[in-house]
Amino acid sequence: MSVAPGFYLVLAGLMFAIGVVGVLVRRNAIVIFMFVELMLNAVNLIFVTFARQQGTVDGQVLVFFVLVVAAAEVVVGLGIISLIFRYRVSSNVDEINLLKR
Amino acid sequence: MNLEVVIFGVMFVVALGCSLAMLFAPNAVHVALFLVGAQMALALAFLLQGAFFVAAIQIIVYAGAIMVLFLFVIMLLGIDLRESLIEPLTGQRGVALGLGAVLAVGLVFVGVQGADLAAGGGDGAAALTELNQGPGNVKALARALFSRYLLPFEVTSILLVVAMVGVMVLARRISAVENDRRAGVPAAEEEAA
């Protein structure tokens, strides 16, 4: 008797919700990025769970694409953050308001 | 007591505990470490579900490469460790927590219902076990990736090249001479010639 897929889906749902709350609540740009990673991880868990349920590896292949997109996103995002930090000496998203002026 | 259920229980508690700890850890480095913990737990979840290669990739690429990049940038910038408690929008944090709780309840509900719905399509777990034993997990993945998913695979290579070039453009520091040249100020040696 193995663990039912529903439990994995519940865990993924909770982790995704925590990721959303983290993005909304935290102020440090790098920390916000880490919560985005948490959300992507939760989605990966859903992919793998449904792959097992369907009995194919298609869901696991999709995890690869999520991984590539996450890597590209992190590289570009951290580049932008370090560029902003060079000019504003802060990674607080409340202080990045150049477009408002 | 079934061993798989015990491992799942430990994984569940560690993954959820690390995610919650991320939310309340004030220090960016601690948040990164808790994220690594959550990712390790998820790798365990992938192993439990027969996704062996994905579990290895999860640890090598996510917990290894990507998190090292995060920690590198945190250390490089010497991020101000204290979290700002100023709210530009009044009550934004409370509303965010409330809506997050609503989202969590909704997703848990959908998870429970969705599991029941999808379970009608025969015993997929047995089929995947057979696939993992027949050609093997890595071979089965490679066959799917390089036949049905060949076009997305090639598109991701374009994505990686674009991201790499973009970061190089972003990270390049423009020298003062180059800045003058772009602004139309003639350089000294050009005037002489």
Chai-1 contact restraints between the chains, C-beta under 6 A:
chainA,res_idxA,chainB,res_idxB,connection_type,confidence,min_distance_angstrom,max_distance_angstrom,comment,restraint_id
A,S2,B,E4,contact,1.0,0.0,6.0,A-B,restraint_1
A,V3,B,F8,contact,1.0,0.0,6.0,A-B,restraint_2
A,P5,B,A115,contact,1.0,0.0,6.0,A-B,restraint_3
A,G6,B,V112,contact,1.0,0.0,6.0,A-B,restraint_4
A,G6,B,A115,contact,1.0,0.0,6.0,A-B,restraint_5
A,L9,B,G111,contact,1.0,0.0,6.0,A-B,restraint_6
A,L9,B,A115,contact,1.0,0.0,6.0,A-B,restraint_7
A,V10,B,V108,contact,1.0,0.0,6.0,A-B,restraint_8
A,V10,B,G111,contact,1.0,0.0,6.0,A-B,restraint_9
A,L11,B,F12,contact,1.0,0.0,6.0,A-B,restraint_10
A,G13,B,L107,contact,1.0,0.0,6.0,A-B,restraint_11
A,G13,B,V108,contact,1.0,0.0,6.0,A-B,restraint_12
A,G13,B,G111,contact,1.0,0.0,6.0,A-B,restraint_13
A,L14,B,A104,contact,1.0,0.0,6.0,A-B,restraint_14
A,M15,B,S19,contact,1.0,0.0,6.0,A-B,restraint_15
A,A17,B,G100,contact,1.0,0.0,6.0,A-B,restraint_16
A,A17,B,L103,contact,1.0,0.0,6.0,A-B,restraint_17
A,A17,B,A104,contact,1.0,0.0,6.0,A-B,restraint_18
A,A17,B,L107,contact,1.0,0.0,6.0,A-B,restraint_19
A,I18,B,S19,contact,1.0,0.0,6.0,A-B,restraint_20
A,V20,B,G100,contact,1.0,0.0,6.0,A-B,restraint_21
A,V20,B,L103,contact,1.0,0.0,6.0,A-B,restraint_22
A,V21,B,A96,contact,1.0,0.0,6.0,A-B,restraint_23
A,V21,B,G100,contact,1.0,0.0,6.0,A-B,restraint_24
A,G22,B,L23,contact,1.0,0.0,6.0,A-B,restraint_25
A,L24,B,A96,contact,1.0,0.0,6.0,A-B,restraint_26
A,V25,B,R93,contact,1.0,0.0,6.0,A-B,restraint_27
A,V25,B,A96,contact,1.0,0.0,6.0,A-B,restraint_28
A,R27,B,S84,contact,1.0,0.0,6.0,A-B,restraint_29
A,N28,B,A28,contact,1.0,0.0,6.0,A-B,restraint_30
A,I30,B,A28,contact,1.0,0.0,6.0,A-B,restraint_31
A,I30,B,I74,contact,1.0,0.0,6.0,A-B,restraint_32
A,V31,B,A28,contact,1.0,0.0,6.0,A-B,restraint_33
A,V31,B,V31,contact,1.0,0.0,6.0,A-B,restraint_34
A,M34,B,V31,contact,1.0,0.0,6.0,A-B,restraint_35
A,M34,B,L35,contact,1.0,0.0,6.0,A-B,restraint_36
A,N41,B,L42,contact,1.0,0.0,6.0,A-B,restraint_37
A,L45,B,L42,contact,1.0,0.0,6.0,A-B,restraint_38
A,L45,B,A45,contact,1.0,0.0,6.0,A-B,restraint_39
A,V48,B,F46,contact,1.0,0.0,6.0,A-B,restraint_40
A,V48,B,Q49,contact,1.0,0.0,6.0,A-B,restraint_41
A,V48,B,A51,contact,1.0,0.0,6.0,A-B,restraint_42
A,R52,B,Q49,contact,1.0,0.0,6.0,A-B,restraint_43
A,R52,B,G50,contact,1.0,0.0,6.0,A-B,restraint_44
A,R52,B,A125,contact,1.0,0.0,6.0,A-B,restraint_45
A,R52,B,L128,contact,1.0,0.0,6.0,A-B,restraint_46
A,Q53,B,A118,contact,1.0,0.0,6.0,A-B,restraint_47
A,Q53,B,G124,contact,1.0,0.0,6.0,A-B,restraint_48
A,Q54,B,G124,contact,1.0,0.0,6.0,A-B,restraint_49
A,G55,B,G124,contact,1.0,0.0,6.0,A-B,restraint_50
A,G55,B,A127,contact,1.0,0.0,6.0,A-B,restraint_51
A,G55,B,L128,contact,1.0,0.0,6.0,A-B,restraint_52
A,V57,B,A140,contact,1.0,0.0,6.0,A-B,restraint_53
A,V57,B,L141,contact,1.0,0.0,6.0,A-B,restraint_54
A,V57,B,A144,contact,1.0,0.0,6.0,A-B,restraint_55
A,Q60,B,A51,contact,1.0,0.0,6.0,A-B,restraint_56
A,Q60,B,V54,contact,1.0,0.0,6.0,A-B,restraint_57
A,Q60,B,L141,contact,1.0,0.0,6.0,A-B,restraint_58
A,V61,B,A144,contact,1.0,0.0,6.0,A-B,restraint_59
A,V61,B,L145,contact,1.0,0.0,6.0,A-B,restraint_60
A,V61,B,Y149,contact,1.0,0.0,6.0,A-B,restraint_61
A,V63,B,V54,contact,1.0,0.0,6.0,A-B,restraint_62
A,L67,B,V61,contact,1.0,0.0,6.0,A-B,restraint_63
A,V68,B,T156,contact,1.0,0.0,6.0,A-B,restraint_64
A,A72,B,L159,contact,1.0,0.0,6.0,A-B,restraint_65
A,A72,B,L160,contact,1.0,0.0,6.0,A-B,restraint_66
A,A72,B,A163,contact,1.0,0.0,6.0,A-B,restraint_67
A,V74,B,I66,contact,1.0,0.0,6.0,A-B,restraint_68
A,V75,B,A163,contact,1.0,0.0,6.0,A-B,restraint_69
A,V75,B,V167,contact,1.0,0.0,6.0,A-B,restraint_70
A,V76,B,A163,contact,1.0,0.0,6.0,A-B,restraint_71
A,V76,B,G166,contact,1.0,0.0,6.0,A-B,restraint_72
A,V76,B,V167,contact,1.0,0.0,6.0,A-B,restraint_73
A,L78,B,V73,contact,1.0,0.0,6.0,A-B,restraint_74
A,G79,B,V167,contact,1.0,0.0,6.0,A-B,restraint_75
A,G79,B,L170,contact,1.0,0.0,6.0,A-B,restraint_76
A,G79,B,A171,contact,1.0,0.0,6.0,A-B,restraint_77
A,L83,B,L170,contact,1.0,0.0,6.0,A-B,restraint_78
A,F85,B,L77,contact,1.0,0.0,6.0,A-B,restraint_79
A,S91,B,I79,contact,1.0,0.0,6.0,A-B,restraint_80
A,N92,B,S84,contact,1.0,0.0,6.0,A-B,restraint_81
A,D94,B,P88,contact,1.0,0.0,6.0,A-B,restraint_82
